[in-house]
Amino acid sequence: MSPDRLIYMANQIGAFFKSQGEAKAVPGIADHINKFWDPRMRSAILAHWEAGGEGLDPLVRTAMSALRRPGTH
């Protein structure tokens, strides 16, 4: 999946949780990505974030630090 598509999807998740306020939105975004994204997708979005995260919404950027690396529990 292209990085642009993953950025779009992550930002859509962020938009969904945004109305809940940052305290709930950040863990909600991370939890959703951890539960429903394929490990390869998680790996790719984390790599993008680590490379600067261009295009990611600020809430999504914050949530990235709570994502699990594929293969970890």
PDB file of N, H, CA, C and O in Angstrom:
ATOM      1  N   MET A   1       0.856  -1.173   0.000  1.00  0.00           N
ATOM      2  CA  MET A   1       0.000   0.000   0.000  1.00  0.00           C
ATOM      3  C   MET A   1       0.902   1.236   0.000  1.00  0.00           C
ATOM      4  O   MET A   1       1.930   1.257   0.676  1.00  0.00           O
ATOM      5  N   SER A   2       0.523   2.241  -0.743  1.00  0.00           N
ATOM      6  H   SER A   2      -0.313   2.223  -1.292  1.00  0.00           H
ATOM      7  CA  SER A   2       1.359   3.432  -0.884  1.00  0.00           C
ATOM      8  C   SER A   2       1.350   4.258   0.407  1.00  0.00           C
ATOM      9  O   SER A   2       0.365   4.260   1.146  1.00  0.00           O
ATOM     10  N   PRO A   3       2.458   4.956   0.667  1.00  0.00           N
ATOM     11  CA  PRO A   3       2.493   5.825   1.852  1.00  0.00           C
ATOM     12  C   PRO A   3       1.374   6.870   1.830  1.00  0.00           C
ATOM     13  O   PRO A   3       0.801   7.185   2.873  1.00  0.00           O
ATOM     14  N   ASP A   4       1.066   7.402   0.657  1.00  0.00           N
ATOM     15  H   ASP A   4       1.532   7.145  -0.190  1.00  0.00           H
ATOM     16  CA  ASP A   4      -0.011   8.396   0.568  1.00  0.00           C
ATOM     17  C   ASP A   4      -1.340   7.824   1.036  1.00  0.00           C
ATOM     18  O   ASP A   4      -2.109   8.503   1.716  1.00  0.00           O
ATOM     19  N   ARG A   5      -1.606   6.584   0.675  1.00  0.00           N
ATOM     20  H   ARG A   5      -0.981   6.033   0.123  1.00  0.00           H
ATOM     21  CA  ARG A   5      -2.859   5.928   1.085  1.00  0.00           C
ATOM     22  C   ARG A   5      -2.870   5.703   2.596  1.00  0.00           C
ATOM     23  O   ARG A   5      -3.896   5.909   3.244  1.00  0.00           O
ATOM     24  N   LEU A   6      -1.745   5.286   3.155  1.00  0.00           N
ATOM     25  H   LEU A   6      -0.912   5.119   2.628  1.00  0.00           H
ATOM     26  CA  LEU A   6      -1.667   5.060   4.601  1.00  0.00           C
ATOM     27  C   LEU A   6      -1.834   6.372   5.361  1.00  0.00           C
ATOM     28  O   LEU A   6      -2.502   6.413   6.394  1.00  0.00           O
ATOM     29  N   ILE A   7      -1.233   7.435   4.854  1.00  0.00           N
ATOM     30  H   ILE A   7      -0.690   7.402   4.015  1.00  0.00           H
ATOM     31  CA  ILE A   7      -1.382   8.756   5.480  1.00  0.00           C
ATOM     32  C   ILE A   7      -2.851   9.165   5.453  1.00  0.00           C
ATOM     33  O   ILE A   7      -3.394   9.627   6.457  1.00  0.00           O
ATOM     34  N   TYR A   8      -3.484   8.992   4.309  1.00  0.00           N
ATOM     35  H   TYR A   8      -3.043   8.617   3.494  1.00  0.00           H
ATOM     36  CA  TYR A   8      -4.904   9.326   4.178  1.00  0.00           C
ATOM     37  C   TYR A   8      -5.737   8.534   5.190  1.00  0.00           C
ATOM     38  O   TYR A   8      -6.578   9.101   5.888  1.00  0.00           O
ATOM     39  N   MET A   9      -5.500   7.237   5.265  1.00  0.00           N
ATOM     40  H   MET A   9      -4.817   6.776   4.699  1.00  0.00           H
ATOM     41  CA  MET A   9      -6.267   6.382   6.176  1.00  0.00           C
ATOM     42  C   MET A   9      -6.033   6.778   7.637  1.00  0.00           C
ATOM     43  O   MET A   9      -6.982   6.871   8.416  1.00  0.00           O
ATOM     44  N   ALA A  10      -4.777   7.009   8.006  1.00  0.00           N
ATOM     45  H   ALA A  10      -4.006   6.934   7.373  1.00  0.00           H
ATOM     46  CA  ALA A  10      -4.458   7.398   9.386  1.00  0.00           C
ATOM     47  C   ALA A  10      -5.127   8.726   9.729  1.00  0.00           C
ATOM     48  O   ALA A  10      -5.662   8.889  10.825  1.00  0.00           O
ATOM     49  N   ASN A  11      -5.096   9.662   8.803  1.00  0.00           N
ATOM     50  H   ASN A  11      -4.661   9.530   7.912  1.00  0.00           H
ATOM     51  CA  ASN A  11      -5.732  10.959   9.051  1.00  0.00           C
ATOM     52  C   ASN A  11      -7.248  10.841   9.145  1.00  0.00           C
ATOM     53  O   ASN A  11      -7.876  11.591   9.891  1.00  0.00           O
ATOM     54  N   GLN A  12      -7.847   9.911   8.399  1.00  0.00           N
ATOM     55  H   GLN A  12      -7.336   9.302   7.792  1.00  0.00           H
ATOM     56  CA  GLN A  12      -9.290   9.675   8.513  1.00  0.00           C
ATOM     57  C   GLN A  12      -9.630   9.140   9.903  1.00  0.00           C
ATOM     58  O   GLN A  12     -10.631   9.541  10.497  1.00  0.00           O
ATOM     59  N   ILE A  13      -8.809   8.247  10.415  1.00  0.00           N
ATOM     60  H   ILE A  13      -7.996   7.921   9.933  1.00  0.00           H
ATOM     61  CA  ILE A  13      -9.006   7.726  11.772  1.00  0.00           C
ATOM     62  C   ILE A  13      -8.878   8.877  12.772  1.00  0.00           C
ATOM     63  O   ILE A  13      -9.679   9.007  13.698  1.00  0.00           O
ATOM     64  N   GLY A  14      -7.862   9.703  12.567  1.00  0.00           N
ATOM     65  H   GLY A  14      -7.211   9.598  11.815  1.00  0.00           H
ATOM     66  CA  GLY A  14      -7.669  10.864  13.430  1.00  0.00           C
ATOM     67  C   GLY A  14      -8.863  11.796  13.416  1.00  0.00           C
ATOM     68  O   GLY A  14      -9.276  12.297  14.462  1.00  0.00           O
ATOM     69  N   ALA A  15      -9.422  12.033  12.232  1.00  0.00           N
ATOM     70  H   ALA A  15      -9.087  11.626  11.382  1.00  0.00           H
ATOM     71  CA  ALA A  15     -10.589  12.907  12.107  1.00  0.00           C
ATOM     72  C   ALA A  15     -11.782  12.333  12.874  1.00  0.00           C
ATOM     73  O   ALA A  15     -12.547  13.077  13.488  1.00  0.00           O
ATOM     74  N   PHE A  16     -11.936  11.019  12.836  1.00  0.00           N
ATOM     75  H   PHE A  16     -11.314  10.415  12.338  1.00  0.00           H
ATOM     76  CA  PHE A  16     -13.034  10.380  13.552  1.00  0.00           C
ATOM     77  C   PHE A  16     -12.909  10.617  15.059  1.00  0.00           C
ATOM     78  O   PHE A  16     -13.896  10.939  15.720  1.00  0.00           O
ATOM     79  N   PHE A  17     -11.709  10.461  15.598  1.00  0.00           N
ATOM     80  H   PHE A  17     -10.907  10.200  15.060  1.00  0.00           H
ATOM     81  CA  PHE A  17     -11.505  10.570  17.040  1.00  0.00           C
ATOM     82  C   PHE A  17     -11.330  12.010  17.535  1.00  0.00           C
ATOM     83  O   PHE A  17     -11.429  12.259  18.737  1.00  0.00           O
ATOM     84  N   LYS A  18     -11.076  12.945  16.647  1.00  0.00           N
ATOM     85  H   LYS A  18     -10.996  12.743  15.671  1.00  0.00           H
ATOM     86  CA  LYS A  18     -10.755  14.324  17.020  1.00  0.00           C
ATOM     87  C   LYS A  18     -11.781  14.963  17.941  1.00  0.00           C
ATOM     88  O   LYS A  18     -11.415  15.691  18.863  1.00  0.00           O
ATOM     89  N   SER A  19     -13.050  14.702  17.706  1.00  0.00           N
ATOM     90  H   SER A  19     -13.348  14.110  16.957  1.00  0.00           H
ATOM     91  CA  SER A  19     -14.112  15.331  18.511  1.00  0.00           C
ATOM     92  C   SER A  19     -14.096  14.877  19.972  1.00  0.00           C
ATOM     93  O   SER A  19     -14.737  15.500  20.818  1.00  0.00           O
ATOM     94  N   GLN A  20     -13.381  13.813  20.270  1.00  0.00           N
ATOM     95  H   GLN A  20     -12.860  13.307  19.582  1.00  0.00           H
ATOM     96  CA  GLN A  20     -13.328  13.298  21.641  1.00  0.00           C
ATOM     97  C   GLN A  20     -12.289  14.023  22.498  1.00  0.00           C
ATOM     98  O   GLN A  20     -12.178  13.769  23.697  1.00  0.00           O
ATOM     99  N   GLY A  21     -11.536  14.918  21.881  1.00  0.00           N
ATOM    100  H   GLY A  21     -11.626  15.125  20.907  1.00  0.00           H
ATOM    101  CA  GLY A  21     -10.481  15.622  22.607  1.00  0.00           C
ATOM    102  C   GLY A  21      -9.200  14.811  22.603  1.00  0.00           C
ATOM    103  O   GLY A  21      -9.225  13.586  22.486  1.00  0.00           O
ATOM    104  N   GLU A  22      -8.082  15.507  22.731  1.00  0.00           N
ATOM    105  H   GLU A  22      -8.062  16.502  22.826  1.00  0.00           H
ATOM    106  CA  GLU A  22      -6.774  14.855  22.590  1.00  0.00           C
ATOM    107  C   GLU A  22      -6.552  13.703  23.565  1.00  0.00           C
ATOM    108  O   GLU A  22      -5.968  12.684  23.195  1.00  0.00           O
ATOM    109  N   ALA A  23      -7.009  13.853  24.797  1.00  0.00           N
ATOM    110  H   ALA A  23      -7.483  14.681  25.097  1.00  0.00           H
ATOM    111  CA  ALA A  23      -6.778  12.820  25.813  1.00  0.00           C
ATOM    112  C   ALA A  23      -7.394  11.472  25.435  1.00  0.00           C
ATOM    113  O   ALA A  23      -6.846  10.424  25.776  1.00  0.00           O
ATOM    114  N   LYS A  24      -8.508  11.494  24.746  1.00  0.00           N
ATOM    115  H   LYS A  24      -8.953  12.345  24.468  1.00  0.00           H
ATOM    116  CA  LYS A  24      -9.145  10.251  24.304  1.00  0.00           C
ATOM    117  C   LYS A  24      -8.784   9.910  22.864  1.00  0.00           C
ATOM    118  O   LYS A  24      -8.695   8.737  22.502  1.00  0.00           O
ATOM    119  N   ALA A  25      -8.577  10.935  22.046  1.00  0.00           N
ATOM    120  H   ALA A  25      -8.649  11.888  22.340  1.00  0.00           H
ATOM    121  CA  ALA A  25      -8.322  10.711  20.626  1.00  0.00           C
ATOM    122  C   ALA A  25      -6.995   9.994  20.396  1.00  0.00           C
ATOM    123  O   ALA A  25      -6.939   9.045  19.613  1.00  0.00           O
ATOM    124  N   VAL A  26      -5.939  10.425  21.057  1.00  0.00           N
ATOM    125  H   VAL A  26      -5.985  11.195  21.693  1.00  0.00           H
ATOM    126  CA  VAL A  26      -4.615   9.841  20.816  1.00  0.00           C
ATOM    127  C   VAL A  26      -4.598   8.340  21.112  1.00  0.00           C
ATOM    128  O   VAL A  26      -4.169   7.566  20.257  1.00  0.00           O
ATOM    129  N   PRO A  27      -5.048   7.901  22.290  1.00  0.00           N
ATOM    130  CA  PRO A  27      -5.060   6.444  22.507  1.00  0.00           C
ATOM    131  C   PRO A  27      -6.060   5.724  21.603  1.00  0.00           C
ATOM    132  O   PRO A  27      -5.841   4.568  21.243  1.00  0.00           O
ATOM    133  N   GLY A  28      -7.155   6.391  21.234  1.00  0.00           N
ATOM    134  H   GLY A  28      -7.333   7.330  21.527  1.00  0.00           H
ATOM    135  CA  GLY A  28      -8.128   5.779  20.326  1.00  0.00           C
ATOM    136  C   GLY A  28      -7.541   5.522  18.955  1.00  0.00           C
ATOM    137  O   GLY A  28      -7.773   4.467  18.364  1.00  0.00           O
ATOM    138  N   ILE A  29      -6.783   6.478  18.445  1.00  0.00           N
ATOM    139  H   ILE A  29      -6.594   7.335  18.926  1.00  0.00           H
ATOM    140  CA  ILE A  29      -6.136   6.329  17.145  1.00  0.00           C
ATOM    141  C   ILE A  29      -5.135   5.176  17.198  1.00  0.00           C
ATOM    142  O   ILE A  29      -5.141   4.292  16.341  1.00  0.00           O
ATOM    143  N   ALA A  30      -4.286   5.201  18.208  1.00  0.00           N
ATOM    144  H   ALA A  30      -4.282   5.919  18.904  1.00  0.00           H
ATOM    145  CA  ALA A  30      -3.265   4.150  18.340  1.00  0.00           C
ATOM    146  C   ALA A  30      -3.913   2.774  18.486  1.00  0.00           C
ATOM    147  O   ALA A  30      -3.475   1.809  17.861  1.00  0.00           O
ATOM    148  N   ASP A  31      -4.950   2.687  19.307  1.00  0.00           N
ATOM    149  H   ASP A  31      -5.307   3.471  19.815  1.00  0.00           H
ATOM    150  CA  ASP A  31      -5.631   1.407  19.524  1.00  0.00           C
ATOM    151  C   ASP A  31      -6.255   0.893  18.226  1.00  0.00           C
ATOM    152  O   ASP A  31      -6.160  -0.295  17.916  1.00  0.00           O
ATOM    153  N   HIS A  32      -6.888   1.783  17.476  1.00  0.00           N
ATOM    154  H   HIS A  32      -6.965   2.748  17.728  1.00  0.00           H
ATOM    155  CA  HIS A  32      -7.509   1.376  16.218  1.00  0.00           C
ATOM    156  C   HIS A  32      -6.459   0.827  15.244  1.00  0.00           C
ATOM    157  O   HIS A  32      -6.646  -0.234  14.649  1.00  0.00           O
ATOM    158  N   ILE A  33      -5.370   1.554  15.093  1.00  0.00           N
ATOM    159  H   ILE A  33      -5.218   2.416  15.576  1.00  0.00           H
ATOM    160  CA  ILE A  33      -4.326   1.111  14.165  1.00  0.00           C
ATOM    161  C   ILE A  33      -3.706  -0.199  14.646  1.00  0.00           C
ATOM    162  O   ILE A  33      -3.452  -1.097  13.843  1.00  0.00           O
ATOM    163  N   ASN A  34      -3.462  -0.313  15.954  1.00  0.00           N
ATOM    164  H   ASN A  34      -3.668   0.416  16.606  1.00  0.00           H
ATOM    165  CA  ASN A  34      -2.898  -1.562  16.484  1.00  0.00           C
ATOM    166  C   ASN A  34      -3.826  -2.756  16.264  1.00  0.00           C
ATOM    167  O   ASN A  34      -3.360  -3.853  15.957  1.00  0.00           O
ATOM    168  N   LYS A  35      -5.116  -2.554  16.417  1.00  0.00           N
ATOM    169  H   LYS A  35      -5.494  -1.662  16.667  1.00  0.00           H
ATOM    170  CA  LYS A  35      -6.074  -3.659  16.305  1.00  0.00           C
ATOM    171  C   LYS A  35      -6.410  -4.034  14.868  1.00  0.00           C
ATOM    172  O   LYS A  35      -6.562  -5.215  14.555  1.00  0.00           O
ATOM    173  N   PHE A  36      -6.525  -3.040  13.992  1.00  0.00           N
ATOM    174  H   PHE A  36      -6.401  -2.081  14.246  1.00  0.00           H
ATOM    175  CA  PHE A  36      -7.118  -3.300  12.687  1.00  0.00           C
ATOM    176  C   PHE A  36      -6.174  -3.198  11.494  1.00  0.00           C
ATOM    177  O   PHE A  36      -6.527  -3.626  10.395  1.00  0.00           O
ATOM    178  N   TRP A  37      -4.999  -2.648  11.684  1.00  0.00           N
ATOM    179  H   TRP A  37      -4.711  -2.300  12.576  1.00  0.00           H
ATOM    180  CA  TRP A  37      -4.072  -2.543  10.559  1.00  0.00           C
ATOM    181  C   TRP A  37      -3.166  -3.760  10.509  1.00  0.00           C
ATOM    182  O   TRP A  37      -2.705  -4.254  11.538  1.00  0.00           O
ATOM    183  N   ASP A  38      -2.921  -4.226   9.318  1.00  0.00           N
ATOM    184  H   ASP A  38      -3.295  -3.825   8.482  1.00  0.00           H
ATOM    185  CA  ASP A  38      -1.975  -5.302   9.061  1.00  0.00           C
ATOM    186  C   ASP A  38      -0.591  -4.873   9.570  1.00  0.00           C
ATOM    187  O   ASP A  38      -0.249  -3.693   9.487  1.00  0.00           O
ATOM    188  N   PRO A  39       0.209  -5.813  10.094  1.00  0.00           N
ATOM    189  CA  PRO A  39       1.542  -5.446  10.580  1.00  0.00           C
ATOM    190  C   PRO A  39       2.401  -4.706   9.544  1.00  0.00           C
ATOM    191  O   PRO A  39       3.181  -3.826   9.907  1.00  0.00           O
ATOM    192  N   ARG A  40       2.266  -5.046   8.290  1.00  0.00           N
ATOM    193  H   ARG A  40       1.632  -5.761   7.994  1.00  0.00           H
ATOM    194  CA  ARG A  40       3.039  -4.344   7.251  1.00  0.00           C
ATOM    195  C   ARG A  40       2.600  -2.889   7.131  1.00  0.00           C
ATOM    196  O   ARG A  40       3.425  -2.002   6.911  1.00  0.00           O
ATOM    197  N   MET A  41       1.310  -2.651   7.276  1.00  0.00           N
ATOM    198  H   MET A  41       0.640  -3.372   7.455  1.00  0.00           H
ATOM    199  CA  MET A  41       0.796  -1.288   7.223  1.00  0.00           C
ATOM    200  C   MET A  41       1.309  -0.486   8.424  1.00  0.00           C
ATOM    201  O   MET A  41       1.740   0.658   8.280  1.00  0.00           O
ATOM    202  N   ARG A  42       1.256  -1.107   9.619  1.00  0.00           N
ATOM    203  H   ARG A  42       0.906  -2.036   9.736  1.00  0.00           H
ATOM    204  CA  ARG A  42       1.758  -0.436  10.826  1.00  0.00           C
ATOM    205  C   ARG A  42       3.234  -0.108  10.674  1.00  0.00           C
ATOM    206  O   ARG A  42       3.679   0.988  11.015  1.00  0.00           O
ATOM    207  N   SER A  43       3.974  -1.056  10.169  1.00  0.00           N
ATOM    208  H   SER A  43       3.613  -1.947   9.892  1.00  0.00           H
ATOM    209  CA  SER A  43       5.410  -0.855   9.961  1.00  0.00           C
ATOM    210  C   SER A  43       5.672   0.307   9.016  1.00  0.00           C
ATOM    211  O   SER A  43       6.552   1.131   9.264  1.00  0.00           O
ATOM    212  N   ALA A  44       4.911   0.370   7.939  1.00  0.00           N
ATOM    213  H   ALA A  44       4.196  -0.300   7.738  1.00  0.00           H
ATOM    214  CA  ALA A  44       5.102   1.422   6.934  1.00  0.00           C
ATOM    215  C   ALA A  44       4.738   2.794   7.483  1.00  0.00           C
ATOM    216  O   ALA A  44       5.447   3.765   7.218  1.00  0.00           O
ATOM    217  N   ILE A  45       3.649   2.899   8.244  1.00  0.00           N
ATOM    218  H   ILE A  45       3.073   2.111   8.460  1.00  0.00           H
ATOM    219  CA  ILE A  45       3.261   4.209   8.769  1.00  0.00           C
ATOM    220  C   ILE A  45       4.234   4.649   9.858  1.00  0.00           C
ATOM    221  O   ILE A  45       4.524   5.839   9.981  1.00  0.00           O
ATOM    222  N   LEU A  46       4.739   3.705  10.649  1.00  0.00           N
ATOM    223  H   LEU A  46       4.503   2.738  10.548  1.00  0.00           H
ATOM    224  CA  LEU A  46       5.750   4.052  11.650  1.00  0.00           C
ATOM    225  C   LEU A  46       7.035   4.525  10.983  1.00  0.00           C
ATOM    226  O   LEU A  46       7.652   5.485  11.444  1.00  0.00           O
ATOM    227  N   ALA A  47       7.441   3.870   9.914  1.00  0.00           N
ATOM    228  H   ALA A  47       6.940   3.090   9.540  1.00  0.00           H
ATOM    229  CA  ALA A  47       8.638   4.292   9.184  1.00  0.00           C
ATOM    230  C   ALA A  47       8.449   5.695   8.622  1.00  0.00           C
ATOM    231  O   ALA A  47       9.369   6.512   8.654  1.00  0.00           O
ATOM    232  N   HIS A  48       7.263   5.970   8.109  1.00  0.00           N
ATOM    233  H   HIS A  48       6.516   5.306   8.083  1.00  0.00           H
ATOM    234  CA  HIS A  48       6.974   7.301   7.578  1.00  0.00           C
ATOM    235  C   HIS A  48       7.045   8.339   8.698  1.00  0.00           C
ATOM    236  O   HIS A  48       7.625   9.409   8.515  1.00  0.00           O
ATOM    237  N   TRP A  49       6.466   8.032   9.841  1.00  0.00           N
ATOM    238  H   TRP A  49       5.996   7.162   9.990  1.00  0.00           H
ATOM    239  CA  TRP A  49       6.493   8.938  10.988  1.00  0.00           C
ATOM    240  C   TRP A  49       7.929   9.196  11.443  1.00  0.00           C
ATOM    241  O   TRP A  49       8.310  10.334  11.721  1.00  0.00           O
ATOM    242  N   GLU A  50       8.716   8.126  11.515  1.00  0.00           N
ATOM    243  H   GLU A  50       8.406   7.203  11.290  1.00  0.00           H
ATOM    244  CA  GLU A  50      10.109   8.268  11.947  1.00  0.00           C
ATOM    245  C   GLU A  50      10.932   9.089  10.956  1.00  0.00           C
ATOM    246  O   GLU A  50      11.946   9.681  11.326  1.00  0.00           O
ATOM    247  N   ALA A  51      10.497   9.122   9.704  1.00  0.00           N
ATOM    248  H   ALA A  51       9.673   8.641   9.404  1.00  0.00           H
ATOM    249  CA  ALA A  51      11.188   9.907   8.675  1.00  0.00           C
ATOM    250  C   ALA A  51      10.672  11.352   8.620  1.00  0.00           C
ATOM    251  O   ALA A  51      11.027  12.101   7.709  1.00  0.00           O
ATOM    252  N   GLY A  52       9.858  11.734   9.565  1.00  0.00           N
ATOM    253  H   GLY A  52       9.570  11.126  10.305  1.00  0.00           H
ATOM    254  CA  GLY A  52       9.365  13.106   9.621  1.00  0.00           C
ATOM    255  C   GLY A  52       7.853  13.222   9.626  1.00  0.00           C
ATOM    256  O   GLY A  52       7.311  14.230  10.080  1.00  0.00           O
ATOM    257  N   GLY A  53       7.165  12.206   9.129  1.00  0.00           N
ATOM    258  H   GLY A  53       7.605  11.387   8.761  1.00  0.00           H
ATOM    259  CA  GLY A  53       5.707  12.167   9.201  1.00  0.00           C
ATOM    260  C   GLY A  53       4.979  13.200   8.371  1.00  0.00           C
ATOM    261  O   GLY A  53       3.876  13.617   8.723  1.00  0.00           O
ATOM    262  N   GLU A  54       5.585  13.619   7.270  1.00  0.00           N
ATOM    263  H   GLU A  54       6.481  13.281   6.984  1.00  0.00           H
ATOM    264  CA  GLU A  54       4.951  14.626   6.425  1.00  0.00           C
ATOM    265  C   GLU A  54       3.532  14.210   6.051  1.00  0.00           C
ATOM    266  O   GLU A  54       3.294  13.083   5.617  1.00  0.00           O
ATOM    267  N   GLY A  55       2.590  15.143   6.228  1.00  0.00           N
ATOM    268  H   GLY A  55       2.783  16.059   6.581  1.00  0.00           H
ATOM    269  CA  GLY A  55       1.200  14.905   5.855  1.00  0.00           C
ATOM    270  C   GLY A  55       0.332  14.342   6.955  1.00  0.00           C
ATOM    271  O   GLY A  55      -0.891  14.321   6.819  1.00  0.00           O
ATOM    272  N   LEU A  56       0.933  13.882   8.051  1.00  0.00           N
ATOM    273  H   LEU A  56       1.926  13.899   8.161  1.00  0.00           H
ATOM    274  CA  LEU A  56       0.134  13.318   9.145  1.00  0.00           C
ATOM    275  C   LEU A  56      -0.428  14.428  10.026  1.00  0.00           C
ATOM    276  O   LEU A  56       0.261  15.393  10.358  1.00  0.00           O
ATOM    277  N   ASP A  57      -1.690  14.269  10.394  1.00  0.00           N
ATOM    278  H   ASP A  57      -2.250  13.485  10.125  1.00  0.00           H
ATOM    279  CA  ASP A  57      -2.362  15.180  11.308  1.00  0.00           C
ATOM    280  C   ASP A  57      -1.619  15.187  12.649  1.00  0.00           C
ATOM    281  O   ASP A  57      -1.077  14.157  13.051  1.00  0.00           O
ATOM    282  N   PRO A  58      -1.582  16.326  13.349  1.00  0.00           N
ATOM    283  CA  PRO A  58      -0.890  16.379  14.644  1.00  0.00           C
ATOM    284  C   PRO A  58      -1.337  15.316  15.649  1.00  0.00           C
ATOM    285  O   PRO A  58      -0.502  14.763  16.364  1.00  0.00           O
ATOM    286  N   LEU A  59      -2.633  15.021  15.718  1.00  0.00           N
ATOM    287  H   LEU A  59      -3.312  15.471  15.137  1.00  0.00           H
ATOM    288  CA  LEU A  59      -3.092  13.967  16.641  1.00  0.00           C
ATOM    289  C   LEU A  59      -2.554  12.606  16.239  1.00  0.00           C
ATOM    290  O   LEU A  59      -2.191  11.800  17.096  1.00  0.00           O
ATOM    291  N   VAL A  60      -2.500  12.350  14.950  1.00  0.00           N
ATOM    292  H   VAL A  60      -2.795  13.004  14.254  1.00  0.00           H
ATOM    293  CA  VAL A  60      -1.978  11.079  14.457  1.00  0.00           C
ATOM    294  C   VAL A  60      -0.487  10.992  14.769  1.00  0.00           C
ATOM    295  O   VAL A  60       0.000   9.936  15.176  1.00  0.00           O
ATOM    296  N   ARG A  61       0.236  12.085  14.584  1.00  0.00           N
ATOM    297  H   ARG A  61      -0.159  12.942  14.254  1.00  0.00           H
ATOM    298  CA  ARG A  61       1.667  12.099  14.916  1.00  0.00           C
ATOM    299  C   ARG A  61       1.884  11.741  16.385  1.00  0.00           C
ATOM    300  O   ARG A  61       2.775  10.960  16.717  1.00  0.00           O
ATOM    301  N   THR A  62       1.069  12.313  17.247  1.00  0.00           N
ATOM    302  H   THR A  62       0.345  12.947  16.977  1.00  0.00           H
ATOM    303  CA  THR A  62       1.185  12.022  18.678  1.00  0.00           C
ATOM    304  C   THR A  62       0.871  10.560  18.963  1.00  0.00           C
ATOM    305  O   THR A  62       1.535   9.928  19.785  1.00  0.00           O
ATOM    306  N   ALA A  63      -0.130  10.025  18.291  1.00  0.00           N
ATOM    307  H   ALA A  63      -0.669  10.537  17.623  1.00  0.00           H
ATOM    308  CA  ALA A  63      -0.531   8.626  18.508  1.00  0.00           C
ATOM    309  C   ALA A  63       0.540   7.639  18.042  1.00  0.00           C
ATOM    310  O   ALA A  63       0.600   6.516  18.541  1.00  0.00           O
ATOM    311  N   MET A  64       1.366   8.039  17.111  1.00  0.00           N
ATOM    312  H   MET A  64       1.317   8.952  16.706  1.00  0.00           H
ATOM    313  CA  MET A  64       2.385   7.130  16.572  1.00  0.00           C
ATOM    314  C   MET A  64       3.308   6.583  17.657  1.00  0.00           C
ATOM    315  O   MET A  64       3.769   5.446  17.560  1.00  0.00           O
ATOM    316  N   SER A  65       3.580   7.374  18.682  1.00  0.00           N
ATOM    317  H   SER A  65       3.205   8.298  18.762  1.00  0.00           H
ATOM    318  CA  SER A  65       4.484   6.903  19.739  1.00  0.00           C
ATOM    319  C   SER A  65       3.877   5.760  20.547  1.00  0.00           C
ATOM    320  O   SER A  65       4.599   5.046  21.242  1.00  0.00           O
ATOM    321  N   ALA A  66       2.563   5.579  20.466  1.00  0.00           N
ATOM    322  H   ALA A  66       1.976   6.159  19.902  1.00  0.00           H
ATOM    323  CA  ALA A  66       1.895   4.505  21.209  1.00  0.00           C
ATOM    324  C   ALA A  66       1.658   3.259  20.351  1.00  0.00           C
ATOM    325  O   ALA A  66       1.106   2.268  20.829  1.00  0.00           O
ATOM    326  N   LEU A  67       2.075   3.312  19.092  1.00  0.00           N
ATOM    327  H   LEU A  67       2.524   4.116  18.703  1.00  0.00           H
ATOM    328  CA  LEU A  67       1.868   2.138  18.232  1.00  0.00           C
ATOM    329  C   LEU A  67       2.847   1.042  18.590  1.00  0.00           C
ATOM    330  O   LEU A  67       3.989   1.298  18.971  1.00  0.00           O
ATOM    331  N   ARG A  68       2.379  -0.176  18.458  1.00  0.00           N
ATOM    332  H   ARG A  68       1.452  -0.384  18.148  1.00  0.00           H
ATOM    333  CA  ARG A  68       3.239  -1.343  18.676  1.00  0.00           C
ATOM    334  C   ARG A  68       3.965  -1.685  17.390  1.00  0.00           C
ATOM    335  O   ARG A  68       3.390  -1.628  16.303  1.00  0.00           O
ATOM    336  N   ARG A  69       5.201  -2.030  17.520  1.00  0.00           N
ATOM    337  H   ARG A  69       5.668  -2.076  18.403  1.00  0.00           H
ATOM    338  CA  ARG A  69       5.947  -2.549  16.390  1.00  0.00           C
ATOM    339  C   ARG A  69       5.365  -3.922  16.041  1.00  0.00           C
ATOM    340  O   ARG A  69       5.043  -4.703  16.936  1.00  0.00           O
ATOM    341  N   PRO A  70       5.229  -4.219  14.745  1.00  0.00           N
ATOM    342  CA  PRO A  70       4.770  -5.557  14.369  1.00  0.00           C
ATOM    343  C   PRO A  70       5.651  -6.614  15.028  1.00  0.00           C
ATOM    344  O   PRO A  70       6.876  -6.496  15.061  1.00  0.00           O
ATOM    345  N   GLY A  71       4.997  -7.645  15.550  1.00  0.00           N
ATOM    346  H   GLY A  71       4.002  -7.741  15.523  1.00  0.00           H
ATOM    347  CA  GLY A  71       5.720  -8.724  16.216  1.00  0.00           C
ATOM    348  C   GLY A  71       5.846  -8.525  17.714  1.00  0.00           C
ATOM    349  O   GLY A  71       6.340  -9.407  18.416  1.00  0.00           O
ATOM    350  N   THR A  72       5.396  -7.355  18.223  1.00  0.00           N
ATOM    351  H   THR A  72       4.994  -6.639  17.652  1.00  0.00           H
ATOM    352  CA  THR A  72       5.411  -7.131  19.672  1.00  0.00           C
ATOM    353  C   THR A  72       3.979  -7.130  20.174  1.00  0.00           C
ATOM    354  O   THR A  72       3.042  -6.914  19.404  1.00  0.00           O
ATOM    355  N   HIS A  73       3.815  -7.368  21.441  1.00  0.00           N
ATOM    356  H   HIS A  73       4.576  -7.543  22.066  1.00  0.00           H
ATOM    357  CA  HIS A  73       2.456  -7.414  22.004  1.00  0.00           C
ATOM    358  C   HIS A  73       2.320  -6.389  23.034  1.00  0.00           C
ATOM    359  O   HIS A  73       1.254  -6.256  23.636  1.00  0.00           O
TER     360      HIS A  73
END
